[in-house]
Amino acid sequence: MVALIVGLVFVLFAVYSVLPVEWSLQWGTYVLDFLRGGVPIVALFIGLIAILIGIADIKDKIEARKEEEEEAAEAKE
């Protein structure tokens, strides 16, 4: 219950701080600047993670083929 209340308070503060009205903090432009600067960095990290996952997948497939060939060779003997 406490987590729900804290979550609601933070969401309300976030909405209040970016509203384009006189009585709010009017941080909307700063938030947009932050998002514009952060998107390329997030894209870089996602790309690096995808590359690492792809390399690991290729290595796993090569290893699986080797194991299948070894099992086939053992079965023939």
C-alpha positions in Angstrom: 0.0 0.0 0.0 2.8 2.4 0.8 4.5 1.6 -2.5 1.2 2.5 -4.3 1.0 5.8 -2.5 4.6 6.7 -3.1 4.2 5.8 -6.8 1.1 8.0 -7.1 3.0 10.9 -5.5 5.9 10.6 -7.9 3.6 10.3 -10.9 1.7 13.4 -9.9 4.9 15.3 -9.2 6.2 14.3 -12.7 3.0 15.5 -14.4 3.0 18.7 -12.3 6.6 19.5 -13.1 6.2 19.3 -16.9 2.8 21.0 -17.3 2.9 24.1 -19.5 0.9 26.3 -17.2 2.0 29.2 -15.1 1.6 27.5 -11.7 3.8 24.5 -12.5 7.6 24.1 -12.5 7.6 24.1 -16.3 10.4 21.7 -16.7 9.0 20.3 -19.9 11.8 21.8 -22.1 14.5 20.4 -19.8 12.8 17.0 -19.9 12.7 17.0 -23.7 16.4 18.0 -23.9 17.2 15.2 -21.5 15.3 12.7 -23.7 16.9 14.0 -26.9 20.3 13.5 -25.4 19.5 10.1 -23.8 17.9 8.4 -26.8 21.2 8.0 -28.8 22.9 6.6 -25.7 20.1 4.1 -25.0 20.1 3.1 -28.7 23.9 2.5 -28.4 23.5 0.3 -25.4 20.6 -1.7 -27.0 22.7 -2.1 -30.1 25.7 -3.4 -28.2 23.6 -5.8 -26.2 22.0 -7.1 -29.4 25.4 -7.6 -31.0 26.7 -9.5 -27.9 23.5 -11.7 -27.9 24.0 -12.4 -31.6 27.6 -13.4 -31.2 26.7 -15.7 -28.3 23.9 -17.2 -30.4 26.3 -17.9 -33.2 28.8 -19.5 -30.8 26.0 -21.7 -29.3 24.9 -22.9 -32.8 28.5 -23.8 -33.7 28.9 -25.7 -30.4 25.6 -27.5 -30.9 26.7 -28.6 -34.4 30.0 -29.9 -33.0 28.2 -31.9 -30.4 25.8 -33.4 -32.9 28.7 -34.4 -35.2 30.5 -36.0 -32.2 27.3 -37.9 -31.2 26.8 -39.0 -34.8 30.5 -40.2 -35.0 30.0 -42.1 -31.7 26.8 -43.7 -32.9 28.6 -45.0 -36.1 31.3 -46.7 -34.0 
